[in-house]
Amino acid sequence: MQRQAYRINKVGATSNLKLVEEELEAPAANEVQVAVRTIGLNFADVFAIHGLYSATPKGSFVPGLEFCGVIESIGAEVKDYKVGDRVMGVTRFGGYATRLNIDDRHIVPLPEGWTDEEGAAFLVQGLTAYYALVYLGGLKKGQNVLIHSGAGGVGILANRIAKNYGAFTVGTIGSDRKMDVLKREGFDAQIVRSKNFEADLVQALDGRELNLVIETIGGAVFKAGYKTMAPQGRMVVVGASQFASPGSKPNYLKLLWKFITRPKLDPQEMIQDNKSVMGFNLIWLYEKVEIMDELLLEMSKLDLGKPFVGQVFAFNELHEAIKLFQSGQSTGKVVVRV
């Protein structure tokens, strides 16, 4: 079977990502072959393309962690799916393609009433937000939560999850142009990040203690969030957008300076402060299928609604989609339509 795929042979620049036509073998016994309809973009894609992601495959690879499509063929051992089923799934790279083979453990049926675009906008963000808040963050009813990048895919779903727990949520954004998203999504307080972030955070909390932080920025924002957290507070780091580069190629000197000056915590002081910092990489969950199934089952019991798709691009516009995503100007999920 022939397919088109965006393949990169040498990491370091988005311009190295080329559209190629290649052969796709038949699915293995435990796999299904999916005709991809939509692709969801994620920061891990960009970091992998730029060579800044430790989980990046060696040599030539096809980026992409998230997709939605229709099953075209199934392997001999696949029992739970049939040709024609609409599914959404996660893959450990390989998503930027018109077809792909995937282990049937890594797909789920597309919910009734969902579009293909919505199907490519949920799994990575939803799993990240829920695992960070509930499993690592230990979210309890009525706590106060700071959610960075609140107008993005993870931030929106994190707020919806937190609201199911009766939390008071503070959402942050990098530009006031995204303020309407925070208000529409029901964040209790909204902050446009600036040099006054720490003071703005204290004002937004209005006397409440800060129990949980979903950290995606780094640098001074990380420091201010950690300082403001109450004793027994938990910070879960799911990204570091300060290392993202808006252009086709990273500014390595600037990245080196940010790396050298990144926040550093003393474990002894953490004991005295009675605060926790945890890191989370969704790639780790890829082989933990039983955990992913458990997360999805628990999430299905919450009132989360459909994911918010902010922008949709055509498959031949993938470079433009990545450019917008890198710029920090997008809201919700950026999806590419095949």
N, C-alpha and C positions, 0 to 999 in steps of 0.2 A: 504494500500500500504506500502511495506517495503522500508526502505532507510538506507543508511549508513551515519553517521554523526560524526564529531569530536566534542565531548561534553566535557565540563570541569565542574566538580562538586565543585571544590575548587580553587579559584583564587590564584595566587602567583608564579606559575612556569609553564613554557611551558610543562614540563614533565607531568603535570596533565591533559593535553589535550589527550583524549583517543578516539580511533575509536570504535564506537558502532553500532549495528544494532537495529533499532527501528521502531515502527509503525508510519505511517504518515496518519492522518485522511484525509477524502475527503475535497476538498476546500470549503470554505464558499460561500455564494451566490455572493459576490463581489470579489472573489478570483479566481486565476488560479493556477493550479499545474504545476510546471516547472521541467522537467528533466534537471538538471544542467549539463552543458558541461564544463564550466570553472569558476574559482573563482579568483577574484583579491585580492591581499593582500594589507593591509593598516596599517599605524602605529597605528590607533585606535584599530585594532585587538590585537596587541601585548600589548598595554597599558591595554586593557580590560582583557587579559589573566593574566597579572601580577597584576591586581587589582589596577591599577593606573588611571583608567578612570571613571569619575563621572557618566557617562551614562551607565555603565555596569549593566546588569540585575542582580537582586538578585538571589541567589541560582544557580542551574544547568542551563547552557545555551550553545548554539552553537554559536561560534564567526562567524565573516564574514559579511561584509557590501555590497558586490558587486559580481554579478554573470552574467552569460550568459547561455542561454539554450533554450530548445524547450518545448512549452506548450503541456502537456499530457492530461489535462482535465480542464474544466472551470465550474465556478459556475453558478447558474441559472440566475443571473442578469448581467452577463458579456456580453456585446454587441460588443465591439470593437476588440476582439481577438477570434481566433478559434484554435482548436487542430492542432498542426503542425507548428504554427507560431514560428519563431526564434526571441527571445527577449533578451534584456539586462535589468538589473534592480538593484535597491538598496533596501536593507532591513535593518531594525534596529536590527542587529545581526541575525544569523541563516543561513549564507551563506556557511559555511563549511559542505556541505551536498550534497548527490547525487540527492535529490529531496527536494522541498520546496513549501509551499503555500504562495502566495503573493497577496496583494491587487492589482487589475489591474491598479490602479493609479500610482503604483511605478515601472511599467515596460514601456519600449518603444520598438518599432520594431528595430531589428538589421539592421543597414544601409546596403544597397545592396553592395556587394563586400567586406564586412568586415568578418574576420575570428572570430571564437568563442573566441579566445585569445584576439583579439582587442576589442571585445564586453565587456570583463571583465576588460578592461583597460582604460575606458573612463569616465564613469559617475561620480564617486567620485572625480577623479582628475580634470575633466573638470568643474564640478559645483563648486568645491572649488576654482580653479584658477579664474574663471570668476566672481564669487560672490565677492571674495576678491579684485580683480583688479578694476572691473567696478562699482559694487554696493557700496562697502565700501571704496575702494581706490579712487573712482571718477576719474579714468584714463581719461586723456585728450590727444588729438592728440599732438604728439611731446614731451611728457614728458620723464623724465629720471627715469628708474625703476631698483631697485636692487632686484634680485630674488635669494634667498638662495636655496640650494639643487637643483641647476639648471639641474642636470642630472637625477633627479627623475621624477616620473610621473606628479606631480603637477608643478614642475619647468619647464619641457619641454612645457606643455600646456600653462603655464603662459607666457612664452616667445613668443609662437606663437600668443597668444591673444594680447600681448603688441605690437608685430610687426604689427598686423592689425591696430593698432592705430598710427603707425609711431613712436613708442617709441625707445629711446636709451636704451638698456638693458645690465645690468651687471649681469652675472651669477656667483655664487660661488659653489665650490665643496670642499669636504674634502680631496680629493686625486687627484694628477695629472694624475692618471690612467683613470680618467673620462673626461679629457680635450678634447678628440676627440669628445665626445658627445656634449659638449658646442659649439665647433667649427662647427660641422655638423649642429646643430640646429640654428646657425646664431646669437648667442649672440654677441653683439658688443664688449664686454670686458669680460675677464674671470679672476677669482681670485681663487687660492687655499687657503682656509682659514688657517691662521697661527696667531702667536702672533703679527704680523705686519699688521693685517687685516685693521685697520683704515687707516694707511698710504697707503696701497695697494688700498683701496677703493678711496681715494682722487686722487691717481695717475690714476686709471681707469676712473674716471669721467672727468679728464683732463680739469678742469675749469667749467664743467657743474654743475648745482645745482641738488641735489637729491630730487625728488618729491615724490617718492612712494617706499616703501619697503615691500616685501613679506617675512615676518620673520618666520623662521622654526627652529631656532637654540637655541636662548636664551643666557644667560650669557654675557660674554665680547663682543660677536658678536652683540648681541642686543644693548648694550650700544653704541658701535661704530657706528652702523647704525643710531640710534636715534640722536646721537651727530652730525653726518654728514648731516642729513636731513636739507633742506632749510626751512625757514619760510613757513607755510601753508603745509608742508610736512605731509604725512600720512603713518603710519606704520600699516600693518594688520598682526596680529599674527595668523597663521594657524597651528602651531605645536611648539614643544619644544623638539627637538631631543637630547638635552643635558641630558634629563631624560630617554632616551632609554638605555636599558641594553643589551649588546651583548650576555650574557649567558642565560641559561634556567631560571635563577632566578635573580631578581634585587638585587643589592648591596644596602641595605636599608640605611646603614650609609652614603654611598657616595651620595645617593639621598637626604638624609636629609640635608647634608651639602650644596648641590647645591640649595635646596629649601630655606634654611636660607639665603644664599648669593645671591639669585636671584635678578635681577635688580628691583629697586623700584623707581617709578616716583612720584614727588610732583605735584599735580594738579595745584598749584599756579605757579610753575615754567613752567609748560606746557602752561599756559596762556601767560606768558612772552615770551616763546620761539615760541609761535604760531605754535605748532606742535600737531599732534593727534596720539594716539595709540588705535587700535581697535582689538578685539579678535573675532574669528569666529570658530564655531563648526558645522560641516555639519549635525550632528544628529538633530540639531534644525530645519533644513529645511525639515526633513522627514515628518512632519505633515503639512508643508506649501506647499501643492501640487501645488497650483496656482502659487507660486513663482518659484518652480522647472520647471513648464511648461514654464513660461515666460523666464527663464534663457536658457533652451534648445532651445527655438524658436530663441532667440537672437544669441545664439552660432551657430546655423545652418546657419546663414547669413554670418559668418566669414569663411575665408579660413584657416582651422585648420589642414586639412589632417587627416590621420589615427593616432591613438595613437601608441606610440613606446613601444613594448613589448620587454623587455630585456632578461628575463629568464622564461622558462616554466618547471614546475615539474609535475610529475604524482601525482595522488590523494594519493597514499600510500607513497609519499615522502613529504607530507605536512610539517612535522617537519623539514626536510632539507631546504624546501623553507623558512620557518620562520627564521631558523638560518641564512641563507644568507641575508635575508631582514634585520634582526637585526644587522648584521655585518657592514652595511653601505657600502658594496662593490658592491651592485647591481646598475644597471642603468635602467632607464625607469621603466616599470611596471613588477612586479613579479607575474606570473600567474600560477595557479595550474589547470591541465587538469584532468577532472573526467573520 
